[in-house]
Amino acid sequence: MVHVWLSYADKETLLLPDRLPGLIRGKQNTQLLYTPENSGADNYPYLIITSWFTDPALYHGRMMDMLRNEIRYTNVSGAIPGNLDFKTRQLGPATLFGAGEYCKDGLLSVTELLGRTPWYYRMVDITEDYMRKAPVKTRWGNLPDTGAELNGDVLQTLARLIPMTADPRFLDWATRIGDAYVEEILPANNYLPGYRYDFEKKTDSGTTRLRDHGNETIVGLVLLHALETDLGLKRAERTRPVIRKMLDNVLASANPDGMLYNTIVNSDLSPRDTRLSDNWGYVYGALYAFYQTTGEEKYRQAVRRVLSNLPKYRGYDWEAGSADGYADSIESAIYLVAREPVPEAQSWIESEMKTLLAYQQPDGTIERWYGDGNWNRTLLLYAMMKTQGCYLKDWAPGVELGAVQQDGTLYVSLRSGKAWTGKLAFDYARHRRELNLRKNYVRLNEWPEWFTVDENTLYTVQKARGAAQLLLGSELKNGLALQLAAGETVKIAVSR
């Protein structure tokens, strides 16, 4: 998938169009346009991560070239990018929405896995720039937008930058957005974030979207509350009852199995759009993060309930036949199963992955639009689940890796059709070491931690043949040197 998309890159900029030329879901596409909120946010980041796992030369080469050119060719106002038309070579105006989406869905995802890379610094500078340019005047200060999508995007990005940078401006900006919702927008909308709030008329659309393009503020407010609780800020005590009411109303709007509708009416919580949200797990992730923050068991049980009911939704058409709906729904489940390994949900993930995999076409594309990146993302999430976060340095095609945990021991299997030399690397507590979070809160665009080594803890590493080794977690994080003969299978057990 990575290589076929790169073959369609613009020759001068190396950037990818939002949609490939030709027939896409029954419609002919002739436009070749790069936008930061689509190609930048949903496709490019997963090319970066795929190449990091499978092709270091591509990661350090072409992926960095694309970042350089993205800055060179799309920056319009400071660090704020615009849309680039590959046919006319015209660069559109600066787009705060595009910048917010690029940060939250793209640069943030790379940072969650890889830490302080050049993409992290791109995210910091874009965020600083659009908060300084925030155009919506309110009594709490200027906000990025009147809508729940962009404000939520920014909140989710700030929730990572606050602990990563300790820059008080990021906390001030997040508090500004949070106060506008907690003190005015939520109470005015039956404790729901609404869709687009008019600060002059004190009115909203009357509905709340519980799928993407609307649920972002729910996730952002809960993450901000978690951070403020960890920091011991009194504001957390003040906002907690309001956030609790918001989450309770979300739960009250669900169907009998706990599934969420795309759009609900604020006043009576009835469904405006009776289709089910493929992003149900994004919102349930916020519920679980609230449980992690407060210890209120009802929110954990709500998550376990919806996970237990997933087998009823095998083959459900989440998004009018698109692979994107399956990708987002499976992603939703993976975030939660990493914390609550409910057997029914694990079984559902396996059955639905078969459907998702089958979308790939012989040439490597999926549906020929930027949503192919979401397909890629979910496969990466699934692969990390099946390896328990382990990965191979110097990986080569045909080298296979899998892992399971049982009673605190990690059992790893490797095999290769050809002779292979490389390293088996283990995951670590990225939420703590990279993001400086006190707890591993469920959060959108994370990469769940399955089996993590602590750098200063000793582990026993036992191969099926040979003497046991006693190694530090830091050594396992860096990688365990291995050699496989052609056709050989190696089994390793790792325990404290």
HUCORPE-V639769 format. One line per field, one symbol per residue. phi: phi as a letter, one per 30 degrees, with the letter a starting at -180 (. if undefined). psi: psi as a letter, one per 40 degrees, with the letter a starting at -180 (. if undefined). A space follows every 10 residues. Layout:
phi: ???
psi: ???
This chain:
phi: .ddddddcdd ddcidcddbd djdbhibdcc dbbcbddcdd dccedddedd dddcaedddd cdddeddedd ddccdcbicd dbdcdddcid cdddbddddd ddddccdddd deccidcedd dddddddedd ddceccdbdc jdcdaccddd edededdddd deddchdddd dddddedddd dddbddedbh ibdicaccdd dhbbdjbbdc cdildddedd dddddddddd diddedddde dddededddd dddddecjdc debbdddbid ddbdddddce ddddddeddd dddciddedd ddddddddde edcdidddbh iddeddeddd eeddedddcb ddeddddded dddddddddd dedjdcbibe deddeeeddd ddddddchid acdiebejdc bbabcahicc ccbbaadbeb babcccdbdd ecdcciddbd ddadidbecc bccceccdbc ccdebjddcc bdedddddkc dbbcdeidcc cbcbbd
psi: ddddddeeih ddeeiiidii iahhfeihhe hghhidecdd dedddedddd dddegdddde cddddddddd ddeehdhbeh iiihhddeeh haihhddddd dddddcdddd dddeagiddd dddddddddd ddehehhiee ihidieidcd dddddddddd dddddfhddd dddddddddd dddddddeff fieadhhhdd efiaeeihhe aifdeddddd dddddddddd efhddddddd dddddddddd ddeiideeii idhihddeei hdheiihefd dddddddddd dddeehdddd dddddddded defhehgdff eidddddddd dddddddddg ghdddddddd dddddddedh ideeicefie eddddddddd dddddeefei ihifiihehi hiiiihfehh hhhiihdihh haihiiiigd ddddefidig ihiifihihc hiihdfihih hhidhiiiih iiddddddhh hihhiheihh hhhhi.
